[in-house]
Amino acid sequence: MKSVTLYSQPECPPCEVVKMFLKEQQIQYKEINIKENEQARNYLVKELNSYSTPTITVDDEVISGFNLEALMAALNRD
């Protein structure tokens, strides 16, 4: 099973769509709210080189922004 982490923030419509997609696909994921977690926000920018939400990691692959096609490919669900 792949490790999936969703970096999100409140009132982010694309984040909600990604959450719905992951739930529909029955994919377990960890959600991290970057508005509540400064350390995670810094990690998102400095380590993952991402400035947007949603940002999703699937194992070591980073998907920045709303890109369901890339997410499906990373999950091998094309």
PAZAPA-4460 file (N, C-alpha, C; in steps of 0.05 Angstrom, whole numbers, plus 32768, in hexadecimal, padded with zeros to 4 digits):
% residues 78
    n_x    n_y    n_z   ca_x   ca_y   ca_z    c_x    c_y    c_z   seq   type   mol
   8011   7FE8   8000   8000   8000   8000   8012   8019   8000     1      M     A
   800A   802C   7FF0   8019   8045   7FEE   8012   8058   8005     2      K     A
   8026   8067   800D   8022   807B   8022   8019   8095   8014     3      S     A
   8001   809F   801C   7FF6   80B7   8010   7FF2   80CC   8026     4      V     A
   7FFC   80E4   8021   7FF9   80FA   8033   7FED   8112   8023     5      T     A
   7FD9   811E   802E   7FCC   8135   8021   7FD1   814E   8033     6      L     A
   7FDF   8161   8027   7FE4   817B   8034   7FCD   818D   802B     7      Y     A
   7FBD   8197   803E   7FA5   81A6   8036   7FA3   81BE   8049     8      S     A
   7F8E   81CE   8044   7F87   81E4   8055   7F69   81E8   8053     9      Q     A
   7F5D   81F6   8067   7F41   81FA   8067   7F38   820B   804F    10      P     A
   7F1F   8207   8047   7F13   8216   8031   7F23   8215   8018    11      E     A
   7F2D   81FD   8012   7F3B   81F7   7FF9   7F2B   81E3   7FE9    12      C     A
   7F1A   81ED   7FD6   7F09   81DA   7FC7   7F18   81C3   7FB9    13      P     A
   7F2F   81C8   7FAD   7F3E   81B2   7FA1   7F46   819D   7FB6    14      P     A
   7F4C   81A5   7FCE   7F53   8192   7FE3   7F3B   8180   7FE9    15      C     A
   7F24   818C   7FEA   7F0B   817C   7FEF   7F06   8168   7FD9    16      E     A
   7F0B   816F   7FC0   7F08   815C   7FAA   7F1B   8145   7FAC    17      V     A
   7F34   814B   7FB3   7F48   8136   7FB7   7F40   8123   7FCD    18      V     A
   7F36   812E   7FE3   7F2D   811E   7FFA   7F16   810C   7FF1    19      K     A
   7F03   8116   7FE2   7EED   8106   7FD8   7EF7   80F0   7FC6    20      M     A
   7F0A   80F7   7FB4   7F15   80E3   7FA2   7F22   80CC   7FB2    21      F     A
   7F33   80D3   7FC5   7F41   80BF   7FD5   7F2E   80AD   7FE4    22      L     A
   7F19   80B9   7FEF   7F05   80A9   7FFE   7EF6   8097   7FEB    23      K     A
   7EEE   80A1   7FD3   7EE0   8091   7FC0   7EF1   8079   7FB7    24      E     A
   7F0A   807E   7FB4   7F1D   8069   7FAC   7F26   8057   7FC3    25      Q     A
   7F1C   805D   7FDB   7F22   804E   7FF3   7F40   804D   7FF8    26      Q     A
   7F4C   8064   7FF5   7F69   8067   7FF9   7F6D   8075   8014    27      I     A
   7F7C   8068   8025   7F82   8074   803F   7F97   8089   803B    28      Q     A
   7F94   809F   8049   7FA7   80B5   8047   7FA8   80C4   8061    29      Y     A
   7FBE   80D3   8064   7FC2   80E4   807B   7FBE   8101   8072    30      K     A
   7FAE   8110   8080   7FAA   812C   8079   7FB8   813E   808C    31      E     A
   7FC6   8152   8082   7FD4   8165   8092   7FCB   8181   808A    32      I     A
   7FBF   818F   809D   7FB5   81AA   8099   7FCD   81BE   809D    33      N     A
   7FD6   81CA   8087   7FED   81DC   8089   7FE7   81F6   8097    34      I     A
   7FCE   81FD   809A   7FC7   8216   80A8   7FCA   8212   80C6    35      K     A
   7FC7   81F9   80CF   7FC9   81F3   80EC   7FE5   81E9   80F4    36      E     A
   7FF5   81E2   80E0   800F   81D5   80E6   8025   81E4   80D7    37      N     A
   8032   81F6   80E5   8047   8207   80D9   805E   81F5   80CF    38      E     A
   8065   81E1   80DF   807B   81CF   80D7   8075   81C2   80BC    39      Q     A
   805D   81B8   80B9   8055   81AB   80A0   8055   81BF   8089    40      A     A
   804C   81D8   808E   804C   81ED   8079   8069   81F2   8070    41      R     A
   807B   81F4   8083   8097   81F8   807C   80A2   81E0   806C    42      N     A
   809B   81C8   8074   80A4   81B0   8066   8099   81B0   804A    43      Y     A
   8080   81B8   8046   8073   81B9   802C   8084   81CB   8019    44      L     A
   808C   81E2   8023   809A   81F5   8012   80B7   81ED   800E    45      V     A
   80C5   81E7   8024   80E2   81E2   8023   80EA   81C7   8019    46      K     A
   80DB   81B2   8021   80E3   8197   8019   80D4   818D   8000    47      E     A
   80BA   8194   7FFF   80AA   818A   7FE8   80A9   819E   7FD1    48      L     A
   80B4   81B6   7FD6   80B5   81CB   7FC2   8099   81D1   7FB6    49      N     A
   8085   81D2   7FC8   806A   81D8   7FC0   805F   81F0   7FCF    50      S     A
   8050   8200   7FC0   8044   8218   7FCC   8026   8218   7FCA    51      Y     A
   801A   8201   7FC4   7FFD   8200   7FC1   7FF1   81E8   7FCE    52      S     A
   7FD7   81EA   7FD3   7FC8   81D3   7FDC   7FB3   81CE   7FC8    53      T     A
   7FAC   81B5   7FC4   7FB7   819E   7FD2   7FD3   8197   7FC7    54      P     A
   7FE3   818D   7FD9   7FFC   817F   7FD1   7FF9   8163   7FDC    55      T     A
   7FFF   8150   7FCB   7FFC   8134   7FD3   8016   8126   7FCF    56      I     A
   801E   8116   7FE3   8035   8104   7FDF   802B   80E8   7FDE    57      T     A
   8034   80D9   7FCA   802F   80BD   7FC7   804A   80AF   7FC8    58      V     A
   8050   80A3   7FDE   806B   809A   7FE4   807E   80B1   7FE1    59      D     A
   8091   80B1   7FCE   80A4   80C7   7FCA   809C   80DA   7FB4    60      D     A
   8085   80D5   7FA7   807C   80E7   7F91   806C   80FE   7F9D    61      E     A
   8071   8116   7F93   8063   812E   7F9C   8052   8139   7F85    62      V     A
   8038   813D   7F8C   8025   8148   7F78   801C   8162   7F84    63      I     A
   8023   8178   7F77   801C   8193   7F81   8004   819D   7F72    64      S     A
   7FF1   81A7   7F80   7FD9   81B2   7F74   7FC5   819C   7F6D    65      G     A
   7FAF   81A4   7F61   7F99   8192   7F5B   7F9E   8184   7F40    66      F     A
   7FA6   816B   7F42   7FAD   815C   7F2A   7FA5   813F   7F2E    67      N     A
   7F8B   8139   7F29   7F81   811E   7F2E   7F8E   8109   7F1B    68      L     A
   7F95   8112   7F03   7FA2   80FF   7EF0   7FBD   80F6   7EFB    69      E     A
   7FCD   8109   7F06   7FE7   8102   7F11   7FE4   80F1   7F2A    70      A     A
   7FCF   80F7   7F3A   7FCA   80E8   7F52   7FC2   80CB   7F4B    71      L     A
   7FB1   80C8   7F38   7FA9   80AD   7F2F   7FC1   809D   7F25    72      M     A
   7FD3   80AA   7F16   7FEB   809D   7F0C   7FFD   8095   7F23    73      A     A
   8000   80A6   7F36   8012   80A0   7F4D   8006   8089   7F5D    74      A     A
   7FEC   8087   7F5E   7FDF   8071   7F6C   7FDC   8058   7F5B    75      L     A
   7FE5   805A   7F42   7FE2   8044   7F2F   7FC4   803D   7F2A    76      N     A
   7FB4   8052   7F27   7F98   804E   7F23   7F8F   805A   7F09    77      R     A
   7F9F   8059   7EF4   7F97   8066   7EDB   7F86   8054   7ECA    78      D     A
***
